[in-house]
Amino acid sequence: MSRRTGDRLAALHLVVGRWSGADPESLEFALGLLVADSRWPDARIHIRAEPLALRCRACGREFEPEDLDLACSGCGSSDVEVTQGRDTRLESLEVEPDHGEADPS
Amino acid sequence: MAKRIRLEKRVVAESDRLAAELTRRFARAGLFVANLMSSPGSGKTSLLERTAARLGGELRMAVIEGDLATDRDARRIRKAGLPCRQINTGGGCHLSAPQILEALEAFDLAALDVLFIENVGNLVCPAEFNLGEHRRVVLASTPEGDDKPAKYPVAFYKADCIVLNKTDLVAATDFSTEAFRRFARGVNPRAPILELSCRTGEGLEAWLDWVRAERRACALGRGGQECLPREVRAARRAVARPARRRGR
């Protein structure tokens, strides 16, 4: 995906964890502005919200808390570790070969 | 036909890489580093002033101060006898690993035992950014209310030590120490909860003992990644591991 190959960015796939500190709506808004001003203004932005997942260190149960209440839904222990939902990740890019179409830039 | 390039790259991967580099630098210097986080006004600077006065003859300490503006806190720390570097973030709501790397230039790390990083007063964003520290200290103060751990669970969840300051003001507020402990334990069953008053000095000894003990624990090992909290080590390993699948 470069000027040389002529590939076009078709879509960005992001994952935003519930505990990542990033807000999906704000991120989509900001990225939309950046993309519109880029070489690939038609690129789509997909943001998938990832729920918070916890594992109880006391009983081993894996669960997704309803609220930000971290207590184990099985045994009630709050000795839990976060197994999912802490990251904001750029999961993948979709690119399309640009078969002689006009370069959007 | 579109092709999918899998990246699975954490957006903060570069920040994590710099944090790991900071931990290695601290380890080489035999330095124990604690990152202090709280709302504005909980007493981070006051705690460091007290620590300077009480441990100054025992440990060689320095402070990095983070604030949006002014060097008021740095001047307080220097007046208390510790070398200090002020970082002004402008509008930034937290300190970042590159800022710490730059601030380290001000110190001879090999001549220090303990470095305190006083983060920008904010219970949200500082919790998201690792600065290479060995331990995270989260402060709360009684006038803020006893439900802070429930309302800001990420910061308290990640804390290695929870300090409750301004216990001398409990009588003047509706604060319930028991409720605070219950809320804190609801998100963090492990970290010690140290009740103290920087103003009166009551309870400070437990904090000083915690600093001594944690510093010893980190100096006994090689001071590198092995004495970091379990979850930080796991995150570091995840960053170091190369992507398993690369889409074509």
HADDOCK unambig.tbl for C-alpha pairs under 7 A between the chains (distance, minus, plus):
assign (segid A and resid 21 and name CA) (segid B and resid 128 and name CA) 6.86 0.50 0.50
assign (segid A and resid 70 and name CA) (segid B and resid 186 and name CA) 6.81 0.50 0.50
assign (segid A and resid 70 and name CA) (segid B and resid 187 and name CA) 5.93 0.50 0.50
assign (segid A and resid 71 and name CA) (segid B and resid 186 and name CA) 6.52 0.50 0.50
assign (segid A and resid 78 and name CA) (segid B and resid 186 and name CA) 5.48 0.50 0.50
assign (segid A and resid 78 and name CA) (segid B and resid 187 and name CA) 5.90 0.50 0.50
assign (segid A and resid 78 and name CA) (segid B and resid 188 and name CA) 6.57 0.50 0.50
assign (segid A and resid 78 and name CA) (segid B and resid 189 and name CA) 6.16 0.50 0.50
assign (segid A and resid 79 and name CA) (segid B and resid 188 and name CA) 6.72 0.50 0.50
assign (segid A and resid 79 and name CA) (segid B and resid 189 and name CA) 5.70 0.50 0.50
assign (segid A and resid 87 and name CA) (segid B and resid 10 and name CA) 6.43 0.50 0.50
assign (segid A and resid 88 and name CA) (segid B and resid 10 and name CA) 5.87 0.50 0.50
assign (segid A and resid 88 and name CA) (segid B and resid 11 and name CA) 5.68 0.50 0.50
assign (segid A and resid 89 and name CA) (segid B and resid 8 and name CA) 5.91 0.50 0.50
assign (segid A and resid 89 and name CA) (segid B and resid 9 and name CA) 5.31 0.50 0.50
assign (segid A and resid 89 and name CA) (segid B and resid 10 and name CA) 4.24 0.50 0.50
assign (segid A and resid 89 and name CA) (segid B and resid 11 and name CA) 5.30 0.50 0.50
assign (segid A and resid 90 and name CA) (segid B and resid 7 and name CA) 6.41 0.50 0.50
assign (segid A and resid 90 and name CA) (segid B and resid 8 and name CA) 5.57 0.50 0.50
assign (segid A and resid 90 and name CA) (segid B and resid 9 and name CA) 5.22 0.50 0.50
assign (segid A and resid 90 and name CA) (segid B and resid 10 and name CA) 6.34 0.50 0.50
assign (segid A and resid 90 and name CA) (segid B and resid 11 and name CA) 6.54 0.50 0.50
assign (segid A and resid 91 and name CA) (segid B and resid 6 and name CA) 6.08 0.50 0.50
assign (segid A and resid 91 and name CA) (segid B and resid 7 and name CA) 5.31 0.50 0.50
assign (segid A and resid 91 and name CA) (segid B and resid 8 and name CA) 4.18 0.50 0.50
assign (segid A and resid 91 and name CA) (segid B and resid 9 and name CA) 6.40 0.50 0.50
assign (segid A and resid 92 and name CA) (segid B and resid 4 and name CA) 6.52 0.50 0.50
assign (segid A and resid 92 and name CA) (segid B and resid 5 and name CA) 5.30 0.50 0.50
assign (segid A and resid 92 and name CA) (segid B and resid 6 and name CA) 4.25 0.50 0.50
assign (segid A and resid 92 and name CA) (segid B and resid 7 and name CA) 5.05 0.50 0.50
assign (segid A and resid 92 and name CA) (segid B and resid 8 and name CA) 6.51 0.50 0.50
assign (segid A and resid 93 and name CA) (segid B and resid 4 and name CA) 5.70 0.50 0.50
assign (segid A and resid 93 and name CA) (segid B and resid 5 and name CA) 5.08 0.50 0.50
assign (segid A and resid 93 and name CA) (segid B and resid 6 and name CA) 6.58 0.50 0.50
assign (segid A and resid 94 and name CA) (segid B and resid 2 and name CA) 6.03 0.50 0.50
assign (segid A and resid 94 and name CA) (segid B and resid 3 and name CA) 5.50 0.50 0.50
assign (segid A and resid 94 and name CA) (segid B and resid 4 and name CA) 4.47 0.50 0.50
assign (segid A and resid 94 and name CA) (segid B and resid 5 and name CA) 6.18 0.50 0.50
assign (segid A and resid 95 and name CA) (segid B and resid 2 and name CA) 5.30 0.50 0.50
assign (segid A and resid 95 and name CA) (segid B and resid 3 and name CA) 5.37 0.50 0.50
assign (segid A and resid 95 and name CA) (segid B and resid 4 and name CA) 6.45 0.50 0.50
assign (segid A and resid 96 and name CA) (segid B and resid 1 and name CA) 6.14 0.50 0.50
assign (segid A and resid 96 and name CA) (segid B and resid 2 and name CA) 4.34 0.50 0.50
assign (segid A and resid 96 and name CA) (segid B and resid 3 and name CA) 6.29 0.50 0.50
